[in-house]
Amino acid sequence: MDPIRQVSSREVYRNNWMTVREDGIRRPDGSAGIYGVIDKPDYALVIPLDGDRLQLVEQFRYPLGLRRWEFPQGTAPDLAHQDPLDLAARELREETGLVAGKMTDLGLLDVAPGMSSQRGRVFLATELTEGPHDREHEEQDMRTGWFTREEFEKSVLRGEITDAQSIAAYTLLLFHER
């Protein structure tokens, strides 16, 4: 059977960070349907690791109305085609002030493939040097913290760390270390 085919597309909304479109589709059985798709630039997520410690950032996540701990991560809409390694190094420095002597590519994550085209590349940052952060205006309330692996895992199990990308990235780290 053929995959789902796009037969039409219209932009519904656009800002500097995302585009929402509605696609008319044809299913393998020939029936018609629609898909709402959120297009966002690919992102980089960085796991800063120093011995047994992981550095996370906490910030207010407006759609949830909550402050959340997560690994440093982000996109660069003005540089949407930036090399993922360069983007990762930039996000790490901007959000934490850390500079990595070594960055290891751990793998690729799809954020929400049922509704978004966004993908993310995960990097492990080691051989860390501390310096000043250079946060974007939207990140002015951000703070950083070191967590032991045990603290991180317990926080996930207690539902205190719920960012799906951070939890999936940590799983990639565990697979990498096997």
LINFENQUI-V182842 format. One record per pair of residues at least 24 apart in sequence whose C-alpha atoms are under 10 Angstrom apart, sorted by the first residue. I is the first residue (numbers start at 1). J is the second residue. Records with the same first field share a line. If there is no record, write none. Layout:
BEGIN
I = J, J
END
This chain:
BEGIN
1 = 27, 28, 29
2 = 26, 27, 28, 29, 30
3 = 27, 28, 29
4 = 28, 29, 30, 31, 32, 33
5 = 30, 32
6 = 32, 33, 34, 35
7 = 32, 33, 34
8 = 34
9 = 34, 35, 36, 37
10 = 36
11 = 36, 37
12 = 36, 37, 38
13 = 38
14 = 38, 39
15 = 77
16 = 40, 41, 76, 77, 78
17 = 41, 75, 76, 77, 78, 80
18 = 77, 116, 118
19 = 116
20 = 115, 116
35 = 114, 115
36 = 114, 115, 116
37 = 113, 114, 115, 116, 117
38 = 112, 113, 114, 115, 116, 117, 118
39 = 115, 116, 117, 118, 119
40 = 75, 76, 77, 80, 116, 117, 118, 119
41 = 74, 75, 76, 77, 78, 79, 80, 81, 82, 117, 118, 119, 120
42 = 74, 75, 76, 77, 80, 81, 82, 84, 87, 109, 110, 111, 117, 118, 119, 120, 121
43 = 73, 74, 75, 76, 77, 80, 82, 84, 87, 88, 91, 109, 111, 118, 119, 120, 121, 122
44 = 72, 73, 74, 75, 76, 83, 84, 85, 86, 87, 88, 89, 90, 91, 92, 108, 109, 119, 120, 121, 122, 123
45 = 70, 71, 72, 73, 74, 75, 84, 85, 87, 88, 89, 91, 92, 106, 108, 109, 120, 121, 122, 123, 124, 165, 166, 169
46 = 70, 71, 72, 73, 74, 85, 87, 88, 89, 91, 92, 103, 104, 105, 106, 121, 122, 123, 124, 125, 166, 169
47 = 71, 72, 73, 88, 92, 103, 104, 106, 122, 123, 124, 125, 126, 166, 169, 170, 173
48 = 72, 92, 96, 98, 99, 100, 103, 123, 124, 125, 126, 127, 128, 146
49 = 100, 124, 125, 126, 127, 128, 146, 147, 148, 149
50 = 125, 126, 127, 128, 129, 146, 148
51 = 126, 127, 148, 149
52 = 146, 147, 148, 149, 150
53 = 145, 146, 147, 148, 149, 150, 151, 152
54 = 125, 145, 146, 147, 148, 149, 151, 152, 170
55 = 96, 98, 144, 145, 146, 147, 148, 152
56 = 95, 96, 143, 144, 145, 146, 147, 152, 166
57 = 95, 96, 142, 143, 144, 145, 146
58 = 95, 139, 141, 142, 143, 144, 145, 161
59 = 138, 139, 140, 141, 142, 143, 144
60 = 138, 139, 140, 141, 142
67 = 141, 142, 160
68 = 142, 160, 161, 162, 163
69 = 142, 143, 144, 145, 152, 155, 160, 161, 162, 163, 166
70 = 144, 161, 162, 163, 164, 165, 166, 167
71 = 95, 144, 163, 165, 166, 167, 169, 170
72 = 96, 144, 166
73 = 120, 121, 122, 123, 165, 166
74 = 120
75 = 118, 120
84 = 120, 121, 122, 123
85 = 121, 122, 123
87 = 121
88 = 121, 122, 123, 124, 125
89 = 123, 125
90 = 134
91 = 133, 134, 135
92 = 125, 133, 134
93 = 129, 130, 131, 132, 133, 134, 135
94 = 131, 132, 133, 134, 135, 136, 139
95 = 132, 133, 134, 135, 136, 139, 140, 142, 143, 144
96 = 130, 131, 132, 133, 134, 135, 142, 143, 144, 145
97 = 128, 129, 130, 131, 132, 133, 134, 135, 144
98 = 125, 126, 127, 128, 129, 130, 131, 132, 133
99 = 125, 126, 127, 128, 129, 130, 131, 132, 133
100 = 124, 125, 126, 127, 128, 129, 130
101 = 125, 126, 127, 128, 129
102 = 126, 127, 128
103 = 127, 128
104 = 173, 176
105 = 172, 173, 176
106 = 169, 170, 171, 172, 173, 174, 175, 176
107 = 169, 172, 173, 176
108 = 168, 169, 172
109 = 165, 168, 169, 172
110 = 165
111 = 164, 165
112 = 164
120 = 165, 169
121 = 169
122 = 165, 166, 168, 169, 170, 172, 173
123 = 169, 172, 173
124 = 169, 170, 172, 173, 176
END
